[in-house]
Amino acid sequence: MAESAGSVVLARSAMNRAVTEGQRPAGRPVRGARRISAALAGLAASTRYELLTFDDPVASAGCAIPGPFLELAGACMRAAAERATEVRRIVPRHARSRIEGGLALPGRARLAESIPFKMIVVDRTVAAVPLDLELLYNGLLLIRDPVVVQALARAHHACWETAEELSYAPPPPAPPPAPPSDLPPQLRPVLDALVAGLTDETAAARLGMSARTYSRRVGELMAALGTTSRFRAGAEAARRGWL
């Protein structure tokens, strides 16, 4: 436990040192539901071999967080876990019933008495930590500084070594969906703009099209994804592997 606590202190110290001594900030703050959703979708799309998390699935209970955002965040984490060959998730003991009740992800999970903060580390190259250390919906810090990312991974490793393996029976897999059609090439720039969190006006200008044309393409994308919600569009695009 002392090693685990020491690693957490090391991680926090590294973040502070990168801010105060470095030439660049430790990370980039991301605020606003649209931009946070885009950051989570980007993390899911970039995952290749490893996903490490400190997670408390009951932390959002009782908070006024829109259902579509929670749905998108969950879809992004499932997509990332399915891409990774190694998934290690640490959850606090009080969340055990939620994990066993169907909030499982592919990979392994362990129980700790508590977690120091919520965290996502992808391939040991990028990390995301809530700005308030509790809820991603309130904003996150997207970290690419290698010193800070490695310190966070070390903190996770130390906690993992002392945590209890969680054995659960995951829910039976859903029937595989019908193979989705490929994303029409003219809609790829539109999806990228949505994932980047651009406003319609900015996206239309960058893509060199009128606002009306961009709006029509967004409608076509929503129809292709079978939804009218931009939050759910991101979740469905992640599920189909279009991100």
Short mmCIF file of the C-alpha atoms (twelve columns), coordinates in Angstrom:
data_MODEL
# 
_entry.id   MODEL 
# 
loop_
_atom_site.group_PDB 
_atom_site.id 
_atom_site.type_symbol 
_atom_site.label_atom_id 
_atom_site.label_alt_id 
_atom_site.label_comp_id 
_atom_site.label_asym_id 
_atom_site.label_seq_id 
_atom_site.Cartn_x 
_atom_site.Cartn_y 
_atom_site.Cartn_z 
_atom_site.pdbx_PDB_model_num 
ATOM 1   C CA . MET A 1   0.000   0.000   0.000   1 
ATOM 2   C CA . ALA A 2   2.897   2.347   0.771   1 
ATOM 3   C CA . GLU A 3   4.298   1.761   -2.719  1 
ATOM 4   C CA . SER A 4   0.894   2.448   -4.243  1 
ATOM 5   C CA . ALA A 5   0.479   5.705   -2.307  1 
ATOM 6   C CA . GLY A 6   4.005   6.717   -3.234  1 
ATOM 7   C CA . SER A 7   3.313   6.161   -6.922  1 
ATOM 8   C CA . VAL A 8   0.207   8.336   -6.744  1 
ATOM 9   C CA . VAL A 9   2.237   11.108  -5.126  1 
ATOM 10  C CA . LEU A 10  4.847   10.654  -7.870  1 
ATOM 11  C CA . ALA A 11  2.207   11.006  -10.564 1 
ATOM 12  C CA . ARG A 12  0.785   14.176  -9.055  1 
ATOM 13  C CA . SER A 13  4.278   15.571  -8.525  1 
ATOM 14  C CA . ALA A 14  5.169   14.884  -12.159 1 
ATOM 15  C CA . MET A 15  2.091   16.752  -13.363 1 
ATOM 16  C CA . ASN A 16  2.928   19.737  -11.164 1 
ATOM 17  C CA . ARG A 17  6.591   19.705  -12.213 1 
ATOM 18  C CA . ALA A 18  5.739   19.553  -15.894 1 
ATOM 19  C CA . VAL A 19  3.554   22.615  -15.461 1 
ATOM 20  C CA . THR A 20  5.954   24.691  -13.377 1 
ATOM 21  C CA . GLU A 21  9.309   23.741  -14.918 1 
ATOM 22  C CA . GLY A 22  8.636   22.643  -18.473 1 
ATOM 23  C CA . GLN A 23  8.345   24.687  -21.598 1 
ATOM 24  C CA . ARG A 24  4.930   23.219  -22.341 1 
ATOM 25  C CA . PRO A 25  1.942   22.404  -20.112 1 
ATOM 26  C CA . ALA A 26  1.485   18.904  -18.740 1 
ATOM 27  C CA . GLY A 27  -1.739  18.573  -20.654 1 
ATOM 28  C CA . ARG A 28  -4.507  20.284  -22.574 1 
ATOM 29  C CA . PRO A 29  -7.719  21.092  -20.703 1 
ATOM 30  C CA . VAL A 30  -10.857 20.004  -22.543 1 
ATOM 31  C CA . ARG A 31  -14.199 21.423  -21.482 1 
ATOM 32  C CA . GLY A 32  -17.725 21.224  -22.814 1 
ATOM 33  C CA . ALA A 33  -19.707 18.075  -23.562 1 
ATOM 34  C CA . ARG A 34  -19.023 18.191  -27.302 1 
ATOM 35  C CA . ARG A 35  -15.256 18.575  -26.988 1 
ATOM 36  C CA . ILE A 36  -15.034 16.018  -24.176 1 
ATOM 37  C CA . SER A 37  -16.987 13.553  -26.312 1 
ATOM 38  C CA . ALA A 38  -14.597 14.202  -29.202 1 
ATOM 39  C CA . ALA A 39  -11.586 13.609  -26.926 1 
ATOM 40  C CA . LEU A 40  -13.019 10.295  -25.676 1 
ATOM 41  C CA . ALA A 41  -13.781 9.182   -29.220 1 
ATOM 42  C CA . GLY A 42  -10.223 10.087  -30.210 1 
ATOM 43  C CA . LEU A 43  -8.796  8.024   -27.339 1 
ATOM 44  C CA . ALA A 44  -10.922 5.050   -28.380 1 
ATOM 45  C CA . ALA A 45  -9.827  5.364   -32.001 1 
ATOM 46  C CA . SER A 46  -6.135  5.608   -31.090 1 
ATOM 47  C CA . THR A 47  -6.064  2.559   -28.784 1 
ATOM 48  C CA . ARG A 48  -3.886  -0.227  -30.137 1 
ATOM 49  C CA . TYR A 49  -2.486  -2.523  -27.445 1 
ATOM 50  C CA . GLU A 50  -3.107  -1.375  -23.853 1 
ATOM 51  C CA . LEU A 51  -5.840  0.345   -21.851 1 
ATOM 52  C CA . LEU A 52  -5.329  1.199   -18.166 1 
ATOM 53  C CA . THR A 53  -8.071  2.813   -16.107 1 
ATOM 54  C CA . PHE A 54  -8.984  3.932   -12.623 1 
ATOM 55  C CA . ASP A 55  -12.762 3.865   -12.814 1 
ATOM 56  C CA . ASP A 56  -15.678 4.403   -10.469 1 
ATOM 57  C CA . PRO A 57  -18.897 3.610   -12.334 1 
ATOM 58  C CA . VAL A 58  -21.070 4.819   -9.457  1 
ATOM 59  C CA . ALA A 59  -19.454 8.278   -9.270  1 
ATOM 60  C CA . SER A 60  -21.939 9.728   -11.745 1 
ATOM 61  C CA . ALA A 61  -24.984 8.395   -9.876  1 
ATOM 62  C CA . GLY A 62  -27.173 11.271  -8.779  1 
ATOM 63  C CA . CYS A 63  -25.297 13.767  -10.968 1 
ATOM 64  C CA . ALA A 64  -27.137 15.654  -13.674 1 
ATOM 65  C CA . ILE A 65  -25.226 14.115  -16.570 1 
ATOM 66  C CA . PRO A 66  -27.156 13.667  -19.837 1 
ATOM 67  C CA . GLY A 67  -27.886 10.061  -20.709 1 
ATOM 68  C CA . PRO A 68  -26.526 10.401  -24.262 1 
ATOM 69  C CA . PHE A 69  -23.154 11.550  -22.884 1 
ATOM 70  C CA . LEU A 70  -22.967 8.543   -20.559 1 
ATOM 71  C CA . GLU A 71  -23.931 6.307   -23.462 1 
ATOM 72  C CA . LEU A 72  -21.217 7.767   -25.669 1 
ATOM 73  C CA . ALA A 73  -18.568 7.556   -22.936 1 
ATOM 74  C CA . GLY A 74  -19.456 3.921   -22.317 1 
ATOM 75  C CA . ALA A 75  -19.379 3.124   -26.034 1 
ATOM 76  C CA . CYS A 76  -15.955 4.744   -26.393 1 
ATOM 77  C CA . MET A 77  -14.535 2.732   -23.486 1 
ATOM 78  C CA . ARG A 78  -15.967 -0.501  -24.875 1 
ATOM 79  C CA . ALA A 79  -14.522 0.294   -28.298 1 
ATOM 80  C CA . ALA A 80  -11.103 1.025   -26.766 1 
ATOM 81  C CA . ALA A 81  -11.209 -2.167  -24.682 1 
ATOM 82  C CA . GLU A 82  -12.104 -4.241  -27.725 1 
ATOM 83  C CA . ARG A 83  -9.176  -2.769  -29.682 1 
ATOM 84  C CA . ALA A 84  -6.604  -3.311  -26.922 1 
ATOM 85  C CA . THR A 85  -4.857  -6.624  -26.338 1 
ATOM 86  C CA . GLU A 86  -4.350  -5.786  -22.637 1 
ATOM 87  C CA . VAL A 87  -7.054  -4.130  -20.512 1 
ATOM 88  C CA . ARG A 88  -6.562  -3.473  -16.794 1 
ATOM 89  C CA . ARG A 89  -9.345  -1.728  -14.953 1 
ATOM 90  C CA . ILE A 90  -9.158  -0.831  -11.251 1 
ATOM 91  C CA . VAL A 91  -12.437 -0.019  -9.508  1 
ATOM 92  C CA . PRO A 92  -13.229 0.795   -5.859  1 
ATOM 93  C CA . ARG A 93  -14.778 -1.949  -3.773  1 
ATOM 94  C CA . HIS A 94  -18.081 -0.100  -3.394  1 
ATOM 95  C CA . ALA A 95  -18.611 -0.372  -7.171  1 
ATOM 96  C CA . ARG A 96  -18.396 -4.165  -7.244  1 
ATOM 97  C CA . SER A 97  -22.137 -4.711  -7.610  1 
ATOM 98  C CA . ARG A 98  -22.258 -2.374  -10.624 1 
ATOM 99  C CA . ILE A 99  -19.461 -4.271  -12.342 1 
ATOM 100 C CA . GLU A 100 -21.089 -7.617  -11.657 1 
ATOM 101 C CA . GLY A 101 -24.443 -6.202  -12.729 1 
ATOM 102 C CA . GLY A 102 -23.433 -5.629  -16.320 1 
ATOM 103 C CA . LEU A 103 -20.925 -2.749  -16.474 1 
ATOM 104 C CA . ALA A 104 -18.107 -5.105  -17.379 1 
ATOM 105 C CA . LEU A 105 -15.560 -4.446  -20.103 1 
ATOM 106 C CA . PRO A 106 -13.368 -6.894  -21.990 1 
ATOM 107 C CA . GLY A 107 -10.136 -7.632  -20.180 1 
ATOM 108 C CA . ARG A 108 -9.299  -7.846  -16.483 1 
ATOM 109 C CA . ALA A 109 -10.587 -5.907  -13.500 1 
ATOM 110 C CA . ARG A 110 -9.387  -5.630  -9.907  1 
ATOM 111 C CA . LEU A 111 -10.922 -4.164  -6.761  1 
ATOM 112 C CA . ALA A 112 -9.159  -1.621  -4.551  1 
ATOM 113 C CA . GLU A 113 -10.402 -0.083  -1.332  1 
ATOM 114 C CA . SER A 114 -10.437 3.231   -3.184  1 
ATOM 115 C CA . ILE A 115 -8.972  4.877   -6.261  1 
ATOM 116 C CA . PRO A 116 -6.959  8.104   -6.103  1 
ATOM 117 C CA . PHE A 117 -8.712  9.664   -9.122  1 
ATOM 118 C CA . LYS A 118 -10.396 8.596   -12.332 1 
ATOM 119 C CA . MET A 119 -7.960  8.038   -15.177 1 
ATOM 120 C CA . ILE A 120 -7.532  6.581   -18.655 1 
ATOM 121 C CA . VAL A 121 -4.106  5.699   -20.082 1 
ATOM 122 C CA . VAL A 122 -3.887  4.535   -23.705 1 
ATOM 123 C CA . ASP A 123 -0.783  2.692   -24.964 1 
ATOM 124 C CA . ARG A 124 1.312   4.585   -22.391 1 
ATOM 125 C CA . THR A 125 1.418   7.545   -24.776 1 
ATOM 126 C CA . VAL A 126 -1.648  9.571   -23.800 1 
ATOM 127 C CA . ALA A 127 -3.749  9.896   -20.657 1 
ATOM 128 C CA . ALA A 128 -6.971  11.600  -19.632 1 
ATOM 129 C CA . VAL A 129 -7.733  12.713  -16.076 1 
ATOM 130 C CA . PRO A 130 -10.878 14.616  -14.994 1 
ATOM 131 C CA . LEU A 131 -10.126 18.215  -14.112 1 
ATOM 132 C CA . ASP A 132 -11.920 17.660  -10.799 1 
ATOM 133 C CA . LEU A 133 -10.446 14.119  -10.530 1 
ATOM 134 C CA . GLU A 134 -14.007 12.764  -10.313 1 
ATOM 135 C CA . LEU A 135 -16.169 13.205  -13.420 1 
ATOM 136 C CA . LEU A 136 -15.055 13.391  -17.045 1 
ATOM 137 C CA . TYR A 137 -18.239 15.324  -17.842 1 
ATOM 138 C CA . ASN A 138 -16.914 18.285  -15.835 1 
ATOM 139 C CA . GLY A 139 -13.835 18.534  -18.057 1 
ATOM 140 C CA . LEU A 140 -10.671 16.548  -18.567 1 
ATOM 141 C CA . LEU A 141 -6.940  17.076  -18.910 1 
ATOM 142 C CA . LEU A 142 -5.567  15.374  -22.018 1 
ATOM 143 C CA . ILE A 143 -1.934  14.519  -21.230 1 
ATOM 144 C CA . ARG A 144 0.789   13.615  -23.725 1 
ATOM 145 C CA . ASP A 145 3.864   14.590  -21.718 1 
ATOM 146 C CA . PRO A 146 5.824   11.288  -21.563 1 
ATOM 147 C CA . VAL A 147 7.071   11.861  -18.005 1 
ATOM 148 C CA . VAL A 148 3.566   12.431  -16.671 1 
ATOM 149 C CA . VAL A 149 2.036   9.569   -18.662 1 
ATOM 150 C CA . GLN A 150 4.683   7.129   -17.423 1 
ATOM 151 C CA . ALA A 151 4.160   8.323   -13.838 1 
ATOM 152 C CA . LEU A 152 0.430   7.692   -14.161 1 
ATOM 153 C CA . ALA A 153 1.062   4.239   -15.623 1 
ATOM 154 C CA . ARG A 154 3.414   3.490   -12.734 1 
ATOM 155 C CA . ALA A 155 0.763   4.585   -10.229 1 
ATOM 156 C CA . HIS A 156 -1.708  2.252   -11.899 1 
ATOM 157 C CA . HIS A 157 0.786   -0.637  -11.842 1 
ATOM 158 C CA . ALA A 158 1.450   -0.170  -8.107  1 
ATOM 159 C CA . CYS A 159 -2.270  -0.126  -7.315  1 
ATOM 160 C CA . TRP A 160 -2.840  -3.147  -9.562  1 
ATOM 161 C CA . GLU A 161 -0.277  -5.203  -7.646  1 
ATOM 162 C CA . THR A 162 -2.121  -4.731  -4.341  1 
ATOM 163 C CA . ALA A 163 -5.696  -4.930  -5.680  1 
ATOM 164 C CA . GLU A 164 -7.967  -7.990  -5.579  1 
ATOM 165 C CA . GLU A 165 -8.755  -9.839  -8.781  1 
ATOM 166 C CA . LEU A 166 -12.407 -9.508  -9.684  1 
ATOM 167 C CA . SER A 167 -14.040 -12.628 -11.014 1 
ATOM 168 C CA . TYR A 168 -17.426 -12.120 -12.555 1 
ATOM 169 C CA . ALA A 169 -19.638 -13.766 -15.092 1 
ATOM 170 C CA . PRO A 170 -19.987 -11.246 -17.903 1 
ATOM 171 C CA . PRO A 171 -23.413 -10.984 -19.519 1 
ATOM 172 C CA . PRO A 172 -23.926 -13.222 -22.527 1 
ATOM 173 C CA . PRO A 173 -22.703 -11.520 -25.696 1 
ATOM 174 C CA . ALA A 174 -25.299 -9.867  -27.845 1 
ATOM 175 C CA . PRO A 175 -25.886 -11.387 -31.257 1 
ATOM 176 C CA . PRO A 176 -23.380 -9.936  -33.721 1 
ATOM 177 C CA . PRO A 177 -24.905 -7.095  -35.695 1 
ATOM 178 C CA . ALA A 178 -25.190 -7.285  -39.416 1 
ATOM 179 C CA . PRO A 179 -21.971 -6.080  -41.040 1 
ATOM 180 C CA . PRO A 180 -22.366 -2.304  -41.462 1 
ATOM 181 C CA . SER A 181 -21.816 -0.731  -44.808 1 
ATOM 182 C CA . ASP A 182 -18.637 1.259   -45.267 1 
ATOM 183 C CA . LEU A 183 -18.701 4.940   -44.513 1 
ATOM 184 C CA . PRO A 184 -19.378 6.803   -47.766 1 
ATOM 185 C CA . PRO A 185 -16.170 8.685   -48.608 1 
ATOM 186 C CA . GLN A 186 -17.921 12.054  -48.890 1 
ATOM 187 C CA . LEU A 187 -19.058 11.685  -45.261 1 
ATOM 188 C CA . ARG A 188 -15.614 10.948  -43.806 1 
ATOM 189 C CA . PRO A 189 -14.650 14.645  -43.473 1 
ATOM 190 C CA . VAL A 190 -18.018 15.334  -41.834 1 
ATOM 191 C CA . LEU A 191 -17.505 12.562  -39.259 1 
ATOM 192 C CA . ASP A 192 -13.975 13.822  -38.558 1 
ATOM 193 C CA . ALA A 193 -15.353 17.328  -38.007 1 
ATOM 194 C CA . LEU A 194 -17.996 16.054  -35.583 1 
ATOM 195 C CA . VAL A 195 -15.437 14.002  -33.655 1 
ATOM 196 C CA . ALA A 196 -13.138 17.038  -33.479 1 
ATOM 197 C CA . GLY A 197 -15.956 18.993  -31.816 1 
ATOM 198 C CA . LEU A 198 -16.042 21.723  -34.463 1 
ATOM 199 C CA . THR A 199 -19.045 23.991  -34.727 1 
ATOM 200 C CA . ASP A 200 -21.062 23.654  -37.923 1 
ATOM 201 C CA . GLU A 201 -19.871 27.061  -39.101 1 
ATOM 202 C CA . THR A 202 -16.191 26.260  -38.540 1 
ATOM 203 C CA . ALA A 203 -16.504 22.794  -40.072 1 
ATOM 204 C CA . ALA A 204 -18.244 24.103  -43.182 1 
ATOM 205 C CA . ALA A 205 -15.550 26.744  -43.665 1 
ATOM 206 C CA . ARG A 206 -12.714 24.243  -43.242 1 
ATOM 207 C CA . LEU A 207 -14.312 21.817  -45.659 1 
ATOM 208 C CA . GLY A 208 -14.949 24.521  -48.220 1 
ATOM 209 C CA . MET A 209 -18.682 24.018  -48.416 1 
ATOM 210 C CA . SER A 210 -21.728 26.110  -47.661 1 
ATOM 211 C CA . ALA A 211 -23.484 25.825  -44.310 1 
ATOM 212 C CA . ARG A 212 -26.489 24.323  -46.110 1 
ATOM 213 C CA . THR A 213 -24.372 21.649  -47.806 1 
ATOM 214 C CA . TYR A 214 -22.617 20.801  -44.547 1 
ATOM 215 C CA . SER A 215 -25.948 20.534  -42.740 1 
ATOM 216 C CA . ARG A 216 -27.205 18.178  -45.459 1 
ATOM 217 C CA . ARG A 217 -24.088 16.018  -45.149 1 
ATOM 218 C CA . VAL A 218 -24.542 15.845  -41.373 1 
ATOM 219 C CA . GLY A 219 -28.078 14.643  -41.992 1 
ATOM 220 C CA . GLU A 220 -26.782 11.977  -44.383 1 
ATOM 221 C CA . LEU A 221 -24.243 10.865  -41.785 1 
ATOM 222 C CA . MET A 222 -26.924 10.625  -39.091 1 
ATOM 223 C CA . ALA A 223 -29.092 8.579   -41.426 1 
ATOM 224 C CA . ALA A 224 -26.184 6.247   -42.208 1 
ATOM 225 C CA . LEU A 225 -25.630 5.772   -38.484 1 
ATOM 226 C CA . GLY A 226 -29.329 5.321   -37.752 1 
ATOM 227 C CA . THR A 227 -29.645 8.134   -35.210 1 
ATOM 228 C CA . THR A 228 -30.664 11.778  -34.884 1 
ATOM 229 C CA . SER A 229 -28.383 12.466  -31.890 1 
ATOM 230 C CA . ARG A 230 -24.823 13.671  -32.352 1 
ATOM 231 C CA . PHE A 231 -23.831 12.020  -29.082 1 
ATOM 232 C CA . ARG A 232 -25.220 8.693   -30.233 1 
ATOM 233 C CA . ALA A 233 -23.708 9.205   -33.679 1 
ATOM 234 C CA . GLY A 234 -20.254 9.262   -32.095 1 
ATOM 235 C CA . ALA A 235 -21.015 6.137   -30.081 1 
ATOM 236 C CA . GLU A 236 -22.322 4.279   -33.133 1 
ATOM 237 C CA . ALA A 237 -19.356 5.379   -35.266 1 
ATOM 238 C CA . ALA A 238 -17.007 4.049   -32.585 1 
ATOM 239 C CA . ARG A 239 -18.943 0.783   -32.420 1 
ATOM 240 C CA . ARG A 240 -18.682 0.318   -36.190 1 
ATOM 241 C CA . GLY A 241 -14.974 1.016   -36.210 1 
ATOM 242 C CA . TRP A 242 -15.381 4.150   -38.329 1 
ATOM 243 C CA . LEU A 243 -13.278 6.229   -35.933 1 
# 
